[in-house]
Amino acid sequence: MQVINDKTCAWINDLNSRPNYKVLSKNEECEWLIVGAGYTGLSAARKLSELHPNQKIIIVDAQLAGEGASGRNSGYLVDTTLNDGFTSNKDLYNYKKKTDIYRLGINAVKKFIKEHQVDCDWNEAGKYFASSKKEDKKILINFSNTLSKLGFEYNLFDKKELSKKLGTSFYDSALYTKGGILLHPGKLVRAMIDTLSKNIDLYEKSQLLEWKKYGGKIFCKFKNNNIITKKIIFCTNGFLKSLGIKKNYNFPITLTASMTRPLSDNEFKSIGEPKEWGVLPVRPMGATVRMTKDRRVLIRNTAEVYNSFKMSDEVLKKRSLNQKYGIKKRFPTLADDIIESSWSGIVSRTRNSSQIFEKIENNIFVAGCYNGSGIGVGTLFGEQIAIMASNETSDEISIIEKSNKPTWLPPQPFLNLSVKARLIYERLKAYSDL
Ligand SMILES: Cc1cc2nc3c(=O)[nH]c(=O)nc-3n(C[C@H](O)[C@H](O)[C@H](O)COP(=O)(O)OP(=O)(O)OC[C@H]3O[C@@H](n4cnc5c(N)ncnc54)[C@H](O)[C@@H]3O)c2cc1C
């Protein structure tokens, strides 16, 4: 496995470069090693430094910190995800457990940005679950019943109302939930890096290659040096399986997204000057589309099993073309060459969409697998796994521990075959909304 940075993501390209990063250049010994510096790892480091100000804490990342999925996602901090109605109280109870965790995730991010006065283009704009297909309205009505039972505020909108709000007449119906937040994912993760306290050593472009437990300590091998640590927390999300962590319970999925340049005044006027908005698809494989604060259009409409950690330029170009059509369908008057950047990112999935939060064995911990909710849940899980690893407890941990555990996955090649078949099936069902 090789994890490398690229320069393709618009969110990351918005940020100043960080020339003074440190690479692991000598052998180290520490109390705490965190592997992976995205929302999860950085939040774990922040919490550990509060709990153990006098202990040595190291966090490593194979690429530049924050430039994995955390710097390249679509920026929806979600309060709800779409579930198509429930037939039993048990299902409703399970959905409530999920939304309880989303609420804690939003609170964790809110607390972080308040404490550190972070500007990450935070906008409590809510979000739309929208579809162009008339028959999907049934799904939205079912979903609205679930939301009513759980006390969430929502509105159902028809084509005409949506066209005014979004500046496109593509969608037939939508359910709007008030609680979602739109933000700049790159600015958020950069703030987590910039505010790391002095007792944390961050080593970047330093990939953990192998690790083993021996005589009560954990030996970690990097390219030229080693780290010996008492406790380790794995926060590598889409890369958990490649490090052998919970490998029968999670698998990586590669997503791609594209962002346009900012719309010109005339282009923006031609679509009715909508306020910033975010649309999530009704069908799992449909497109996520955002109008950003600075009038850029973001689209993510692929999710696939990709056998390498760096998508080739050729494949990325094909995905970008696909995204150009997605934008054209929604905004036919915009120029053909309006996409400014296209990128891929890796996330981790479990079979039953549950998250991973656990002590794997003495002194070894892991948090990950958030599907489309990693901004909030990753921040929350990072902080809480640090508390758990410190042998402490919290109300949040008791809520997290009530959630369903990931279920066992079939071995290869059956796993890839079944995931691929499922993705193709879901993609066909969402075809008109790509
Ligand atoms: C295109 C896209 C859109 C998304 N949209 C949303 C959204 O709108 N809302 C939402 O909440 N979530 C979204 N997600 C998911 C979200 O980005 C992730 O759930 C979240 O970033 C996970 O954070 P993390 O810190 O656990 O993992 P990551 O940010 O992936 O960080 C893991 C880090 O581990 C490092 N690493 C891996 N292997 C090693 C190793 N061997 N040694 C050292 N370091 C290693 C990687 O370099 C990486 O930086 C999206 C993801 C993508 C890709």
The ligand as an SDF file (V2000), in Angstrom:
LIG
                    3D

 53 58  0  0  0  0  0  0  0  0999 V2000
  -15.8050   12.6500   -1.5550 C   0  0  0  0  0  0  0  0  0  0  0  0
  -16.2350   12.4340   -0.1220 C   0  0  0  0  0  0  0  0  0  0  0  0
  -17.3860   13.0500    0.3510 C   0  0  0  0  0  0  0  0  0  0  0  0
  -17.7830   12.8950    1.6830 C   0  0  0  0  0  0  0  0  0  0  0  0
  -18.8110   13.6460    2.1700 N   0  0  0  0  0  0  0  0  0  0  0  0
  -19.0600   13.6750    3.5040 C   0  0  0  0  0  0  0  0  0  0  0  0
  -19.9750   14.6210    4.0460 C   0  0  0  0  0  0  0  0  0  0  0  0
  -20.5350   15.4590    3.3420 O   0  0  0  0  0  0  0  0  0  0  0  0
  -20.1900   14.5990    5.3890 N   0  0  0  0  0  0  0  0  0  0  0  0
  -19.5490   13.7270    6.2270 C   0  0  0  0  0  0  0  0  0  0  0  0
  -19.7700   13.7740    7.4320 O   0  0  0  0  0  0  0  0  0  0  0  0
  -18.6390   12.8340    5.7240 N   0  0  0  0  0  0  0  0  0  0  0  0
  -18.3780   12.8010    4.4040 C   0  0  0  0  0  0  0  0  0  0  0  0
  -17.4250   11.9540    3.9020 N   0  0  0  0  0  0  0  0  0  0  0  0
  -16.7520   11.0090    4.8280 C   0  0  0  0  0  0  0  0  0  0  0  0
  -15.7420   11.7190    5.7310 C   0  0  0  0  0  0  0  0  0  0  0  0
  -14.8680   12.4890    4.9560 O   0  0  0  0  0  0  0  0  0  0  0  0
  -14.9610   10.6850    6.5230 C   0  0  0  0  0  0  0  0  0  0  0  0
  -15.8640    9.8580    7.2190 O   0  0  0  0  0  0  0  0  0  0  0  0
  -14.0360   11.3410    7.5430 C   0  0  0  0  0  0  0  0  0  0  0  0
  -13.1670   12.2410    6.9220 O   0  0  0  0  0  0  0  0  0  0  0  0
  -13.2360   10.2770    8.2790 C   0  0  0  0  0  0  0  0  0  0  0  0
  -12.2500   10.9350    9.0370 O   0  0  0  0  0  0  0  0  0  0  0  0
  -11.0430   10.1160    9.6050 P   0  0  0  0  0  0  0  0  0  0  0  0
  -10.1650   11.0400   10.3420 O   0  0  0  0  0  0  0  0  0  0  0  0
  -11.5550    8.9360   10.3600 O   0  0  0  0  0  0  0  0  0  0  0  0
  -10.3160    9.5180    8.3150 O   0  0  0  0  0  0  0  0  0  0  0  0
   -9.4020   10.2410    7.2190 P   0  0  0  0  0  0  0  0  0  0  0  0
   -9.6980   11.6680    7.0690 O   0  0  0  0  0  0  0  0  0  0  0  0
   -9.4570    9.3700    6.0090 O   0  0  0  0  0  0  0  0  0  0  0  0
   -7.9730   10.1500    7.8770 O   0  0  0  0  0  0  0  0  0  0  0  0
   -7.2700    8.9420    7.9420 C   0  0  0  0  0  0  0  0  0  0  0  0
   -5.8010    9.2670    7.7470 C   0  0  0  0  0  0  0  0  0  0  0  0
   -5.0390    8.0890    7.9800 O   0  0  0  0  0  0  0  0  0  0  0  0
   -3.8780    8.1930    7.1910 C   0  0  0  0  0  0  0  0  0  0  0  0
   -3.2750    6.8680    7.0550 N   0  0  0  0  0  0  0  0  0  0  0  0
   -3.7840    5.8000    6.4030 C   0  0  0  0  0  0  0  0  0  0  0  0
   -2.9250    4.7560    6.4900 N   0  0  0  0  0  0  0  0  0  0  0  0
   -1.8820    5.1760    7.2360 C   0  0  0  0  0  0  0  0  0  0  0  0
   -0.6850    4.5570    7.6810 C   0  0  0  0  0  0  0  0  0  0  0  0
   -0.3930    3.2860    7.3940 N   0  0  0  0  0  0  0  0  0  0  0  0
    0.2030    5.2970    8.4160 N   0  0  0  0  0  0  0  0  0  0  0  0
   -0.0730    6.5860    8.7210 C   0  0  0  0  0  0  0  0  0  0  0  0
   -1.2100    7.2180    8.3290 N   0  0  0  0  0  0  0  0  0  0  0  0
   -2.0980    6.5160    7.6060 C   0  0  0  0  0  0  0  0  0  0  0  0
   -4.3860    8.7590    5.8770 C   0  0  0  0  0  0  0  0  0  0  0  0
   -3.3480    9.3750    5.1570 O   0  0  0  0  0  0  0  0  0  0  0  0
   -5.4630    9.7330    6.3370 C   0  0  0  0  0  0  0  0  0  0  0  0
   -5.0080   11.0640    6.3810 O   0  0  0  0  0  0  0  0  0  0  0  0
  -17.0250   12.0460    2.5560 C   0  0  0  0  0  0  0  0  0  0  0  0
  -15.8720   11.4240    2.0720 C   0  0  0  0  0  0  0  0  0  0  0  0
  -15.4660   11.6150    0.7660 C   0  0  0  0  0  0  0  0  0  0  0  0
  -14.2010   10.9500    0.2840 C   0  0  0  0  0  0  0  0  0  0  0  0
  1  2  1  0
  2  3  1  0
  2 52  2  0
  3  4  2  0
  4  5  1  0
  4 50  1  0
  5  6  2  0
  6  7  1  0
  6 13  1  0
  7  8  2  0
  7  9  1  0
  9 10  1  0
 10 11  2  0
 10 12  1  0
 12 13  2  0
 13 14  1  0
 14 15  1  0
 14 50  1  0
 15 16  1  0
 16 17  1  0
 16 18  1  0
 18 19  1  0
 18 20  1  0
 20 21  1  0
 20 22  1  0
 22 23  1  0
 23 24  1  0
 24 25  2  0
 24 26  1  0
 24 27  1  0
 27 28  1  0
 28 29  2  0
 28 30  1  0
 28 31  1  0
 31 32  1  0
 32 33  1  0
 33 34  1  0
 33 48  1  0
 34 35  1  0
 35 36  1  0
 35 46  1  0
 36 37  1  0
 36 45  1  0
 37 38  2  0
 38 39  1  0
 39 40  1  0
 39 45  2  0
 40 41  1  0
 40 42  2  0
 42 43  1  0
 43 44  2  0
 44 45  1  0
 46 47  1  0
 46 48  1  0
 48 49  1  0
 50 51  2  0
 51 52  1  0
 52 53  1  0
M  END
$$$$
